[in-house]
């Protein structure tokens, strides 16, 4: 599905450019609504007691550009090629464990569906360690 990886950077950019009203709206559109659509809410898509504690920490000052080379899918194009975006992921916490931290070699296997395989991610917009869950 082209563009899935671009969803959050585009939503965050929309907020930073004044096209969305709040970060809560970004979270609702990018997290809560997809979780509801796929029947995962309230375990996913919300920070509440009993949810999985999945959190993404963003650097709202970062600036970048979407390029096919920077994406991690198997497609040979992106409909957002060359689009300027603001903000970048600094850290991803899945079920309370750090699974990605930009510019570091972190992380502990999380024991999820991906078997906790570790792979190094290096892309024009940064690098880090990602644990497939």
C-alpha positions in Angstrom: 0.0 0.0 0.0 1.9 3.1 -1.1 2.0 5.9 1.5 1.3 4.0 4.7 4.8 4.8 6.1 4.2 8.5 5.1 0.9 8.8 7.0 2.2 10.1 10.3 4.9 12.5 8.9 2.2 14.0 6.6 -0.2 14.4 9.6 2.4 15.9 11.8 3.4 18.3 9.0 -0.3 19.2 8.5 -0.4 20.2 12.2 2.8 22.1 12.1 1.6 24.0 9.0 -1.7 24.9 10.6 -3.9 22.5 8.6 -4.8 20.5 11.6 -6.0 22.0 14.9 -4.1 20.0 17.5 -1.7 17.2 18.2 -4.7 15.4 19.7 -6.3 15.6 16.2 -3.1 14.1 14.7 -3.3 11.2 17.3 -7.0 10.7 16.6 -6.5 10.5 12.8 -3.2 8.6 12.8 -3.7 6.2 15.8 -7.1 6.0 17.3 -9.2 5.9 14.1 -7.1 3.2 12.4 -7.2 1.1 15.6 -11.0 1.4 15.7 -11.2 0.6 12.0 -9.3 -2.7 12.5 -11.0 -3.6 15.8 -7.9 -3.0 17.9 -9.2 -0.2 20.0 -8.8 0.3 23.0 -5.8 -2.0 23.2 -4.2 0.1 20.5 -4.6 3.7 19.4 -4.9 5.2 22.9 -2.9 5.8 26.0 -5.1 4.5 28.8 -4.7 2.1 31.7 -4.8 -1.4 30.1 -3.7 -0.3 26.7 -0.5 -1.6 25.2 1.6 1.5 25.9 2.6 2.0 22.3 4.2 5.5 22.0 6.1 7.4 19.3 8.3 10.4 20.4 8.7 13.0 17.7 11.2 15.8 17.1 8.9 18.5 15.8 11.8 20.7 14.8 13.2 18.3 12.2 12.7 18.8 8.5 13.0 16.4 5.7 11.7 15.3 2.3 9.9 12.1 1.4 11.9 10.0 -1.1 11.4 6.4 -2.3 14.9 5.6 -1.2 14.1 6.5 2.4 11.0 4.3 2.7 11.1 0.7 3.9 8.4 -0.9 1.7 9.0 -3.1 -1.3 7.3 -0.7 -3.8 9.3 1.1 -6.4 7.5 4.5 -6.0 5.7 6.8 -3.6 2.9 9.2 -4.5 4.6 11.7 -2.1 8.0 11.7 -3.8 9.8 15.0 -3.0 7.2 16.3 -0.6 8.7 18.3 2.3 7.7 17.1 5.8 8.4 18.4 9.3 9.0 16.2 12.3 10.7 12.9 12.6 10.5 9.9 14.9 13.1 9.9 17.6 12.0 6.8 19.6 9.3 4.2 19.3 8.0 2.3 22.4 6.0 -0.9 21.8 4.1 -2.4 24.7 6.4 -0.4 27.0 9.7 -1.4 25.4 11.9 0.7 23.2 12.0 -0.9 19.7 13.5 2.0 17.8 15.7 4.9 18.8 17.2 7.1 16.2 20.9 7.3 15.8 21.6 4.5 18.4 22.1 0.8 18.3 19.4 -0.1 20.8 17.0 -2.3 21.6 15.7 -5.4 23.2 13.6 -8.0 21.3 10.0 -7.5 22.1 8.8 -11.0 21.6 6.0 -10.1 19.3 4.8 -11.6 16.0 8.1 -10.9 14.2 10.1 -13.1 16.5 12.2 -10.2 17.8 14.5 -10.2 14.8 16.8 -7.2 14.9 17.8 -5.3 11.7 19.8 -2.2 11.3 17.9 0.6 9.5 19.9 3.2 7.6 18.1 5.7 5.5 18.9 9.3 4.2 16.7 10.7 7.0 18.6 8.8 9.8 19.5 5.5 11.2 18.7 3.3 14.2 18.0 -0.1 15.4 14.6 -1.6 14.7 13.2 -4.7 16.3 10.6 -6.5 14.1 7.6 -7.4 16.3 
